[in-house]
Amino acid sequence: MPCPESGEAMRRWEFAPAMRRRSDRIRIGRIATALSTLVALAAPVLTQAQNAPRVGWIFSDPSALNPPKLARFQGGLPELGYVEDSKIGNTRAGKISSAAGSGGKRCEMAPEEFAKFYPPLLDWIRTTLAASAHVAQTVASRGFSRLPLYFTEETLASTKVVLADPLPMPPLSSMGLAHFADFERGNLDGITYIDTFFLKPTQSNNENTHFHELVHVIQWRLLGPERFLFSYANGLECFGYRQSPLEAMAYDAETAFASSTTIFNVEKMVEEKLGM
């Protein structure tokens, strides 16, 4: 006859599989509960990311791809409501990532298309500036009190203002860029070309509008005409005028200028947001 100890051992061995299965079910149930919680928490974040407009960043050349510059620029993008997208290769206008609109389709202008329209567009800009040079005034001569707190004396002395109505708008449609017709017909208060901006006479004493256009002057200076026009065109095509990255940057800075007395270095701010 088996001893009591042996019988007890046999019973433990017989019941062990059932106990193990019950323990396994408990563990699986706990894991499933944890996974369900994680999915529920992640869903709003995923939805927000999927619905957010996407934009890439611009580099002057491969040497600009260093971690500190990239981190600074990427850090500024969420403030504009954009998330990172994949990059495409080098172009004449520098290295720029692909951009997608809300529908998820690629919408940026092809580098080949831009290369075709850039020379006549730049010629038009230079001709326009030359024709208005005799009526241009420096921003410094306008006598605004707050602008010198945000921009350098050199910037205010070298940037010119021309009052005009209607504003000189580039003939994009006649150049073959019919998809920019809405921008061409837009009712804008001001527009900037390189180191000169044109304002409607109603904005002649509006310091906020001068501030906004000065932000664009800094963008033109840092990016150069080719990269500025390429990135501005892509922003218009992918996001529309108000939400295009360069406009969003100018509007956000203008809002901070108009609604707060906090002084900040605009030129440094633009430089950091562009990852320069």
C-alpha positions, 0 to 999 in steps of 0.5 A: 500500500502506498504511504500517505505521503505518496498519496498526497503527492499523487493528488497534487500531481493530478490537480496540478494541470488544472491549477496551472490552467486556471493560473494561466487564464488569470494571467491572460485575462490580466494581460488582455485588460492591460492591452485594452487600456493601452489601446483606449489611451492611445486612440485619441493620440493616433486620431490626432496624429492622423488628422494633423497636417504634415510638413517637412523641413528645409536644409540648405545642403547635406552639411546642414543635417546635424542633430542640434539644428534638426532638433531645434527645428523639429521642436518648433513645428508642433507649435505650428500644428505640424508633424514630421513626414518622410524626406525626399532627395536633394533638389536645386532648392535644397533638401526638403521633405515631402508634404501631405495635405489632409487627404494624405496625398503628396501635394508639393510642387515637383522640383522640375516644375519649380526649376522651370518657373523660378527664373521668370518669377525672380525676374518679375520680382526684381523688375517690380522692386526696381520700378518702385524703388523711387517711392520706397521708404525704410522701416526705420523712417516710419518711426514706430516705437516697438519694432526697434525692440524686436528687430536690429537697427540694421534690419529696420534700416535696410528693409523698405516699405512701399504703399500701393493699392492694388498690391503687386501680385506675381502673374502666376496664372499667366506663368502657367501656375493656374493652381495658385490663382486664389492666392493671386486674387487674394485680398491681402494687406501686404506682401514681401519680396526679398527686402521690400514689402508692399502695404495697402495705404490703410496699413501705413500706420499699423505696426502689427502689419509691419511686424508681420512683413518683417518676419517674412523679410527675415525668412527671405534673408535666411532661406534665400530667394530660391528656397523661400519661394520653393517652400512658400509655394509648397506651403500654399499648395499643401495647406493653403495661405493661412496654414502654410508654414512660413505664414503660420510662423509670421502670424503666430509671431505677430499675435505674440507681438500684438497681445504681449509686452514680452520682448523677444528677438524675432530674427533669432526666433525665425532662425531657430524655427527654420533650423538654421 
